[in-house]
Amino acid sequence: MKRYYSRREPNWTSWCRYRHHQVLPGIEQWLRDRGSLTARLKSASRGDFRVNVLRQEWACPLDSERRLLGMRRGGIAILREVELLCGGVPWVFARTLIPVRSLQGPARRLALLGERPLGEVLFADPSMRRGITQMARLLPRHALFAAATVHLQQVEEIWGRRTLFHLAGKPLLVNEIFLPDIPTSQS
């Protein structure tokens, strides 16, 4: 698998900073949805859904991820990158960062998800709180673009969102990058 080395990041910002016409047609509904993406993908694919784990390892977050998580420079987190496949086709690239301090108590199970969707765990836990959500347009110069599109060809831009969740009061960051094959009609 091709690794990416760029540390360049897109301009993550709140939804109100984007104008409707800037967002690719049909992607807005995915970016703004506040429910479980896992549940929505399962519904849109009529249950033909699975998680393909690309990697899970200890790593240093990107600078903006580290700041959002309240981590010190040089701090490490579990980095989990997966493709969410519907009908065998990747619709979403997801990158989750779980700081060491968040892997205490019941949240320890997050390190052992395997091919289980993170969304199932988060949205089933009554202690889960959804924090800030930011959107971004990702371009080829961005690290997350390279990671998300490593198996795709001829992609000029993609859109994503990232959400800071708290599970039992502990932070984790979930980046969801919407790939070109995701349906853009109402689902």
BELQUIUR-V194406 format. One record per pair of residues at least 4 apart in sequence whose ideal C-beta (glycine too) atoms are under 7 Angstrom apart, sorted by the first residue. I is the first residue (numbers start at 0). J is the second residue. D is the distance in whole Angstrom. If there is no record, write none. Layout:
((I J D) (I J D))
//
This chain:
((0 149 7) (1 149 5) (3 142 5) (3 145 4) (3 146 5) (5 140 7) (5 141 7) (5 142 4) (5 145 6) (6 61 6) (6 142 6) (7 140 5) (7 141 5) (7 142 6) (8 61 6) (8 63 5) (8 141 6) (8 142 7) (9 135 4) (9 136 6) (9 137 5) (9 141 5) (9 143 7) (10 135 6) (11 63 6) (11 133 4) (11 135 5) (11 161 6) (12 16 4) (12 133 6) (12 134 7) (13 133 6) (14 31 6) (14 134 6) (17 21 5) (17 22 6) (17 134 6) (19 27 7) (22 26 5) (22 27 5) (22 30 7) (22 158 6) (23 158 6) (24 183 6) (25 183 2) (25 184 7) (26 30 6) (26 158 5) (26 177 6) (26 183 6) (27 31 6) (28 32 6) (28 185 7) (29 177 5) (29 181 7) (30 134 5) (30 158 6) (30 160 5) (32 39 6) (33 129 7) (34 38 6) (34 39 6) (35 39 7) (35 118 5) (35 122 4) (36 40 6) (36 91 7) (36 118 6) (36 175 6) (37 41 6) (37 116 4) (37 118 3) (37 119 6) (38 42 6) (38 118 7) (39 43 6) (39 186 7) (40 44 6) (40 48 5) (40 83 6) (40 85 6) (40 90 6) (40 91 7) (41 46 6) (41 48 5) (43 85 7) (43 182 6) (43 186 4) (44 48 5) (44 85 3) (44 86 6) (47 85 6) (47 86 5) (48 84 7) (48 85 5) (49 84 5) (49 114 7) (50 81 5) (50 83 6) (50 114 5) (50 115 7) (50 116 5) (51 81 6) (51 82 4) (51 84 6) (52 81 5) (52 113 7) (52 114 6) (53 80 5) (53 81 6) (53 82 6) (54 80 5) (55 77 7) (55 79 5) (56 78 6) (57 75 5) (57 77 6) (58 75 7) (58 76 7) (58 78 4) (59 73 7) (59 75 6) (60 64 4) (60 65 4) (60 68 7) (60 70 7) (60 76 6) (60 96 5) (61 65 7) (61 142 7) (62 66 6) (63 67 6) (64 68 6) (64 96 6) (64 172 6) (65 70 5) (65 74 7) (67 163 6) (67 172 6) (68 96 6) (68 98 5) (68 170 5) (68 172 6) (69 170 7) (70 74 4) (70 98 6) (74 98 7) (75 99 6) (76 96 4) (76 97 6) (76 98 5) (76 99 7) (77 97 4) (77 110 6) (78 96 6) (79 95 4) (80 94 5) (80 146 6) (81 93 5) (82 89 4) (82 92 6) (83 90 6) (83 91 4) (83 93 6) (84 88 6) (84 89 6) (85 90 5) (88 180 5) (89 178 5) (89 180 7) (90 178 6) (90 180 6) (90 181 4) (91 175 6) (91 176 7) (91 177 6) (91 178 6) (91 181 7) (92 146 7) (92 147 4) (92 176 4) (92 178 6) (93 173 7) (93 174 7) (93 175 5) (94 143 7) (94 146 7) (94 174 4) (95 117 6) (95 171 6) (95 172 7) (95 173 5) (96 171 7) (96 172 5) (97 101 5) (97 102 6) (97 109 5) (97 171 5) (98 170 7) (100 169 7) (101 106 6) (101 169 4) (101 170 6) (101 171 6) (102 106 6) (102 107 5) (102 109 7) (102 110 6) (103 107 7) (103 169 7) (104 167 6) (105 167 6) (106 166 5) (106 167 6) (106 169 5) (109 120 7) (109 171 7) (112 117 6) (112 120 7) (115 119 6) (117 121 6) (117 173 7) (118 122 6) (119 123 6) (120 124 6) (121 127 5) (121 164 6) (121 166 7) (122 127 7) (124 166 6) (126 166 6) (126 167 5) (127 164 6) (127 166 5) (128 165 4) (129 162 6) (129 164 6) (130 162 7) (130 163 4) (130 164 6) (130 165 6) (131 163 5) (132 160 6) (132 162 5) (133 160 7) (133 161 5) (134 158 7) (134 160 5) (135 159 6) (136 156 6) (136 158 6) (137 141 5) (137 143 6) (137 144 4) (137 156 7) (137 157 5) (137 158 7) (137 159 6) (137 176 7) (138 144 6) (138 156 6) (139 144 6) (142 146 6) (143 147 6) (143 159 7) (143 174 6) (143 176 6) (144 148 6) (144 157 6) (145 149 7) (147 157 6) (147 176 4) (147 178 7) (148 154 5) (148 157 7) (151 178 7) (151 179 7) (154 179 6) (157 176 6) (157 177 6) (157 178 6) (158 177 6) (159 174 6) (159 175 6) (159 176 4) (159 177 6) (160 175 6) (161 172 6) (161 173 7) (161 174 4) (162 173 5) (163 170 6) (163 172 6) (164 171 5) (164 173 6) (165 169 6) (165 170 6) (166 171 6) (177 181 5) (182 186 6))
//
